Amino acid sequence: MRFPGIASQVDGRTPLWVTRVGRVVHRFFDTSPFSPSGRWLALTRLPAEDRLPAPGDVAEVWLVDLSTGEERCVAETRAWDTQLGAQVQWGGSDSDLFFNDLSPENWRPYGLRLDPGGGACRRLDGPVYVVSPDGRTAVSPNLTNIGLAQPGYGVIVPPQAVKRNRGAAEDDGIWITDTEGGPGRLLVSIAELVGRLHASDWDAWAGGDFYGFHLKWSPRGDRLMYVLRWLPHAAGLPPRREVITLDADGRRPRVALPAEAWALGGHHPNWAPDGRSITMNLRLREGEPLRFVRFSADGGERETLAPGRVGSGHPSLSRDGRHLLTDAYPHEAVSAGDGTVPLRWIELESGREREWLRLRANPPFVGPRRELRVDPHPAWSRDFSRVAVNAWDGVTRRVLVLRAPEGRAKGVSGE
């Protein structure tokens, strides 16, 4: 299905398919909205786009049959937010669809495991942020207070239901749940992580509070990446962020990227397909632009990928590690300044780049803290043959499905 109002400068060899239903988003660039077989696309449909959501507003979970074009609502939910929806994602098969819900009686989110074909639905003991590659284990930060670090990524609850942390909390951290029906528990607390990793420099962190942010399984399912944010008590001090990795059982925590390195500028760390390294937009020196950087999950040396290219958006590597796919924010230098953003396809060995697609990403209402902005979040299918992206068509937000580029990236070399 062609939809010229949503994108321009499309490579003529690239099929373009767009959802008919509007107000939809896929979850994020680090999980696949495509089912394991590739047949289904799973999305969250927002109740409105012209106002901020209120606690208790109902969003919907939608499935798209990519073989027939059928689009249908399979569930409703009150546990969602504007950027990642209800954390809708697949487990190990097309019969395992995960997302969150909550009851206004206590405003505590919990995960649901739905068989979209048979209709069976099981309530989990804990919330879902990301499910392990085999679908057996879900982990999550505290979804009710994640908005204190950055709005749009948790669940929308009344202010009285948000518990603020004080320092390094002993009752907050990484929550883990057995999706087969076992109990949920706190795998490791923020206090335990900070105590292990910052015992020698605690004085530098004493004047602020820690919050968990992004949490990601490695592709092998044996390690976790955790973005920890520190918010200072004193006005005028900048917040700090660092990337932590740890074993799936909570042991062997490591600082993969320290706060002083991130403070130079950067965003969106993500596991590389090898499951042992992390990619990210990062500024390596003062005064330089962002670059695409890869570093060891244990904090090893940082390597610049495609050195002649400026970092942007939400970067991820192709399965063979030879190409990089990313988008951009409208304010970043690689964007045109007209409300559109590029999908960039970069060959790492040569540094050659082509603009694969340019998307509209300019809704009229984005919210006071840009909670309702449209980020494309390019996300691969599990076999790396297709990519899903969010976009704005001038009226509503839709999700596009694109065939992944093949062969060499074409374009000018250098910056």
NUVEX-151562 format. One line per 3 residues: their letters; for each residue x, y, z of C-alpha. Coordinates in Angstrom, 3 decimals. Example, Ala and Ser with C-alpha at 12.3 -4.5 7.8 and 13.67 -1.06 7.14 Angstrom:
AS) 12.300/-4.500/7.800  13.670/-1.060/7.140 $
END
This chain:
MRF) 0.000/0.000/0.000  1.529/3.325/-1.066  0.927/6.353/1.110 $
PGI) 2.648/9.413/-0.397  1.653/11.790/2.378  3.747/10.028/4.987 $
ASQ) 7.156/9.788/3.316  9.212/11.166/0.466  12.356/10.306/-1.452 $
VDG) 11.552/6.614/-1.289  14.002/4.248/-2.963  11.984/2.919/-5.900 $
RTP) 13.062/-0.648/-5.153  11.720/-0.518/-1.596  8.114/-1.708/-1.086 $
LWV) 6.218/0.538/1.311  3.287/-0.657/3.408  1.349/1.503/5.890 $
TRV) -1.251/0.651/8.524  -4.766/1.783/7.707  -5.624/2.283/11.376 $
GRV) -4.275/5.529/12.821  -2.956/6.690/16.226  -0.699/3.631/16.368 $
VHR) 2.927/3.149/17.444  5.206/0.173/17.722  7.160/-0.201/20.940 $
FFD) 10.831/0.789/20.393  13.890/0.266/18.231  15.343/-2.484/20.461 $
TSP) 12.428/-4.946/20.254  10.663/-6.285/17.183  6.975/-5.562/16.579 $
FSP) 7.021/-8.463/14.083  5.900/-11.845/15.407  8.477/-14.663/15.341 $
SGR) 7.011/-16.039/12.100  6.939/-12.541/10.574  3.220/-12.685/9.840 $
WLA) 1.880/-10.339/12.518  2.657/-6.784/13.568  1.794/-5.784/17.161 $
LTR) 1.033/-2.147/18.030  -0.461/0.183/20.646  -3.247/2.510/19.560 $
LPA) -3.435/5.773/21.525  -6.867/7.129/22.518  -5.991/10.678/21.402 $
EDR) -3.208/12.681/19.782  -4.268/16.249/20.528  -3.962/16.147/24.319 $
LPA) -1.870/14.561/27.026  -3.334/11.333/28.416  -4.905/11.167/31.863 $
PGD) -4.650/8.315/34.386  -7.165/5.635/33.469  -7.374/6.507/29.779 $
VAE) -7.799/3.350/27.729  -5.442/2.487/24.883  -5.772/-0.539/22.609 $
VWL) -3.545/-3.409/21.509  -3.789/-3.988/17.756  -2.573/-6.759/15.465 $
VDL) -1.933/-6.406/11.745  -1.921/-9.530/9.584  0.819/-8.748/7.076 $
STG) -0.312/-11.570/4.804  -3.950/-10.429/4.446  -3.883/-6.787/5.588 $
EER) -6.482/-7.433/8.310  -6.146/-5.080/11.290  -7.953/-5.779/14.561 $
CVA) -8.037/-4.754/18.208  -7.250/-7.694/20.518  -7.177/-6.006/23.949 $
ETR) -7.589/-2.793/25.917  -5.182/-1.427/28.516  -4.773/1.380/31.045 $
AWD) -1.042/0.725/31.565  0.706/2.672/28.833  2.458/5.898/27.994 $
TQL) 2.977/7.956/24.875  6.376/6.797/23.593  6.461/3.025/24.173 $
GAQ) 2.731/2.391/24.412  1.778/-0.611/26.566  5.178/-2.310/25.958 $
VQW) 3.465/-4.584/23.399  5.919/-7.272/22.237  6.204/-10.931/21.280 $
GGS) 7.581/-13.867/23.202  8.944/-17.067/21.716  6.042/-17.771/19.325 $
DSD) 3.095/-16.169/17.562  0.927/-17.447/20.424  2.706/-15.303/23.011 $
LFF) 1.922/-11.596/22.988  2.896/-9.522/26.028  1.738/-6.111/27.250 $
NDL) 0.755/-4.355/30.496  -2.466/-3.377/32.208  -3.403/-1.959/35.611 $
SPE) -6.391/-1.394/37.845  -7.336/2.135/38.964  -7.988/0.608/42.392 $
NWR) -4.266/0.519/43.176  -2.521/1.860/40.016  0.001/-1.012/40.017 $
PYG) 0.925/-2.258/36.529  1.132/-5.964/35.738  1.939/-7.928/32.618 $
LRL) -0.441/-9.953/30.504  0.393/-12.898/28.254  -2.152/-13.266/25.451 $
DPG) -2.625/-15.944/22.816  -4.066/-13.774/20.014  -5.352/-16.787/18.095 $
GGA) -6.942/-18.805/20.875  -7.831/-15.885/23.131  -6.340/-17.312/26.331 $
CRR) -4.906/-14.579/28.558  -2.802/-14.993/31.694  -2.045/-12.300/34.227 $
LDG) 1.604/-12.144/35.282  2.809/-11.404/38.777  4.951/-8.462/37.679 $
PVY) 5.155/-5.813/34.948  6.678/-6.135/31.482  9.230/-3.755/30.033 $
VVS) 11.135/-6.249/27.905  10.790/-10.023/27.502  13.752/-12.374/27.134 $
PDG) 14.463/-13.765/23.641  12.923/-17.132/24.576  9.844/-15.429/26.066 $
RTA) 10.211/-17.067/29.474  11.265/-14.093/31.573  10.163/-10.468/31.753 $
VSP) 12.147/-7.671/33.388  11.125/-4.114/34.135  12.208/-0.926/35.866 $
NLT) 9.652/0.808/38.060  7.092/1.859/35.450  5.250/4.215/37.795 $
NIG) 8.226/6.494/38.504  10.204/6.221/35.258  8.489/9.441/34.150 $
LAQ) 10.413/11.351/36.807  13.544/10.602/34.774  11.899/11.035/31.378 $
PGY) 8.187/11.222/30.482  6.545/8.913/27.977  8.127/5.549/28.780 $
GVI) 6.251/4.034/31.709  2.603/4.101/32.771  0.337/7.064/33.461 $
VPP) -0.851/7.166/37.075  -1.996/9.924/39.470  0.780/11.868/41.226 $
QAV) -0.063/10.255/44.574  0.705/6.825/43.057  4.266/7.849/42.115 $
KRN) 6.822/6.987/44.789  9.925/9.166/44.612  13.246/7.556/45.394 $
RGA) 15.619/8.968/47.970  19.238/8.340/47.145  19.855/4.742/46.061 $
AED) 16.580/2.975/46.889  16.534/-0.498/48.429  12.974/-1.174/47.240 $
DGI) 13.433/-0.133/43.595  15.551/-1.544/40.816  15.179/-4.365/38.296 $
WIT) 12.012/-6.436/38.671  11.912/-9.931/37.166  8.906/-12.153/36.437 $
DTE) 8.539/-15.733/35.232  6.100/-15.563/32.311  5.054/-19.192/32.869 $
GGP) 3.180/-18.049/35.959  5.836/-17.858/38.665  6.191/-15.015/41.157 $
GRL) 7.670/-11.625/40.391  10.494/-10.281/42.554  13.141/-7.607/42.824 $
LVS) 16.150/-9.129/41.059  18.585/-6.477/42.230  17.992/-3.125/43.913 $
IAE) 19.425/0.215/42.914  21.049/0.358/46.355  22.805/-2.950/45.719 $
LVG) 24.037/-1.893/42.270  25.258/1.509/43.422  26.865/-0.032/46.489 $
RLH) 28.849/-2.460/44.358  29.792/-0.056/41.577  30.296/3.257/43.403 $
ASD) 31.528/2.413/46.867  34.814/4.185/46.173  33.281/7.424/44.842 $
WDA) 29.986/7.585/46.741  30.544/11.188/47.822  30.155/12.310/44.198 $
WAG) 26.664/10.728/44.080  25.400/11.521/47.578  23.507/14.694/46.634 $
GDF) 20.887/13.153/44.370  18.423/10.338/43.685  18.726/7.335/41.361 $
YGF) 16.055/6.087/38.961  16.045/3.169/36.561  15.388/3.884/32.916 $
HLK) 15.865/1.633/29.861  16.347/-2.070/30.486  17.324/-4.486/27.684 $
WSP) 18.029/-8.193/27.271  21.101/-9.133/25.278  20.317/-11.055/22.056 $
RGD) 21.581/-14.226/23.756  19.397/-13.689/26.818  22.337/-14.022/29.202 $
RLM) 22.976/-10.355/30.082  20.975/-7.240/30.881  21.699/-3.617/30.056 $
YVL) 20.350/-1.059/32.516  20.416/2.712/32.107  20.649/4.327/35.522 $
RWL) 19.831/8.006/35.939  20.839/10.293/38.792  18.848/13.459/39.472 $
PHA) 20.615/16.045/41.668  18.945/17.750/44.608  20.653/21.081/43.933 $
AGL) 19.234/23.270/41.184  21.556/23.951/38.285  23.499/20.708/38.490 $
PPR) 23.184/18.441/35.435  21.684/14.954/35.781  23.961/11.977/35.207 $
REV) 23.467/8.783/33.246  25.462/5.608/32.966  25.136/2.235/31.249 $
ITL) 25.334/-0.799/33.524  25.418/-4.441/32.430  24.889/-7.511/34.593 $
DAD) 24.242/-11.227/34.292  20.652/-12.407/33.915  20.721/-13.566/37.560 $
GRR) 21.732/-10.098/38.790  25.379/-10.932/39.366  28.580/-9.423/37.936 $
PRV) 27.421/-5.803/37.459  29.766/-3.673/35.381  29.808/-0.031/34.342 $
ALP) 29.853/-0.279/30.565  29.786/3.494/30.075  30.570/5.777/33.038 $
AEA) 28.700/8.991/33.695  31.686/11.202/32.866  31.879/9.702/29.359 $
WAL) 28.140/10.132/28.757  28.319/13.718/30.072  30.170/14.779/26.912 $
GGH) 26.960/14.048/24.977  25.187/10.968/23.721  22.019/8.929/23.577 $
HPN) 20.396/5.566/22.847  22.707/2.720/23.829  21.656/-0.634/22.393 $
WAP) 22.968/-4.185/22.261  24.859/-5.123/19.108  23.796/-8.407/17.471 $
DGR) 26.855/-10.178/18.928  25.397/-9.795/22.441  28.783/-8.774/23.801 $
SIT) 29.069/-5.138/22.741  26.917/-2.011/22.809  26.349/0.660/20.155 $
MNL) 25.424/4.263/20.906  25.517/7.848/19.717  28.381/9.320/21.712 $
RLR) 30.623/12.382/21.699  34.165/11.240/22.403  35.735/14.677/22.847 $
EGE) 34.545/18.176/23.675  33.656/20.192/20.590  33.263/17.181/18.307 $
PLR) 29.967/15.939/16.862  28.242/12.773/17.980  29.620/9.603/16.442 $
FVR) 28.399/6.044/16.180  30.415/4.232/18.830  30.697/0.608/19.929 $
FSA) 32.135/-0.545/23.266  32.374/-3.707/25.323  29.528/-4.585/27.663 $
DGG) 32.144/-4.763/30.417  33.402/-1.239/29.754  36.238/-1.804/27.321 $
ERE) 37.755/0.463/24.690  35.399/2.564/22.557  35.478/2.113/18.783 $
TLA) 34.115/4.649/16.291  31.943/3.107/13.582  31.926/4.830/10.175 $
PGR) 34.215/7.635/11.466  33.132/10.123/8.799  29.490/9.977/9.815 $
VGS) 27.639/12.040/12.414  25.585/10.094/14.966  21.817/10.527/15.178 $
GHP) 18.567/8.953/16.233  18.185/5.326/17.258  21.076/3.331/15.738 $
SLS) 21.239/-0.444/15.383  23.412/-2.831/13.383  22.395/-5.311/10.716 $
RDG) 22.705/-8.956/11.691  26.096/-9.357/9.996  27.362/-6.146/11.611 $
RHL) 28.336/-4.597/8.268  25.635/-1.912/8.089  24.049/0.539/10.485 $
LTD) 20.418/1.682/10.370  19.206/4.781/12.173  16.778/7.673/12.038 $
AYP) 17.196/11.195/13.448  15.448/13.838/15.494  14.133/16.889/13.619 $
HEA) 16.648/19.123/15.424  19.702/17.019/14.559  22.108/18.191/11.885 $
VSA) 21.318/15.389/9.432  17.630/16.398/9.292  16.328/18.905/6.772 $
GDG) 14.854/21.382/9.257  11.387/21.045/7.720  9.849/18.565/10.158 $
TVP) 11.004/15.496/8.233  13.664/13.034/9.370  15.796/10.595/7.372 $
LRW) 16.193/6.871/7.622  19.939/6.423/7.182  21.651/3.279/5.860 $
IEL) 25.417/3.290/6.367  28.011/0.802/5.186  30.506/0.655/8.034 $
ESG) 33.591/-0.481/6.133  33.497/2.323/3.571  31.456/4.884/5.504 $
RER) 29.197/5.319/2.485  25.637/6.372/3.289  22.319/6.625/1.553 $
EWL) 19.131/8.261/2.688  16.809/5.331/2.388  13.622/7.218/3.220 $
RLR) 12.536/10.596/4.567  9.606/10.555/6.991  7.229/13.176/8.293 $
ANP) 7.586/13.461/12.069  5.872/16.751/12.853  2.546/16.332/14.716 $
PFV) 0.904/19.660/15.598  0.739/18.789/19.299  3.817/17.306/20.982 $
GPR) 3.112/18.222/24.606  4.978/20.529/27.005  7.828/18.015/27.413 $
REL) 7.536/16.516/23.914  5.756/13.465/25.300  3.707/13.093/22.100 $
RVD) 6.491/13.605/19.564  6.791/11.051/16.760  10.074/9.142/16.797 $
PHP) 10.447/6.625/13.926  12.266/4.061/16.145  13.352/1.821/13.225 $
AWS) 13.012/-1.795/14.417  14.097/-4.960/12.602  12.067/-8.108/12.064 $
RDF) 13.648/-11.133/13.745  15.179/-12.346/10.490  16.430/-8.810/9.671 $
SRV) 14.509/-8.825/6.359  12.068/-6.011/7.230  11.937/-2.825/9.280 $
AVN) 9.012/-1.101/11.025  8.957/2.655/11.631  6.578/5.205/13.138 $
AWD) 5.613/8.296/11.135  3.079/11.125/10.910  0.957/11.412/7.764 $
GVT) -0.400/14.937/8.323  -3.463/13.680/10.190  -2.409/10.820/12.444 $
RRV) 0.504/8.538/13.321  0.879/5.275/11.460  3.402/2.431/11.257 $
LVL) 5.230/1.588/8.035  6.730/-1.767/7.078  9.716/-1.641/4.743 $
RAP) 11.878/-4.257/3.121  15.397/-4.036/4.514  18.011/-2.582/2.137 $
EGR) 20.377/-4.937/0.387  23.912/-4.598/-0.909  26.196/-1.614/-0.721 $
AKG) 25.130/1.750/0.621  25.216/4.317/-2.135  25.986/8.001/-1.724 $
VSG) 28.801/10.419/-1.159  31.612/9.553/1.217  32.787/11.807/4.004 $
E) 30.683/14.414/5.815 $
END
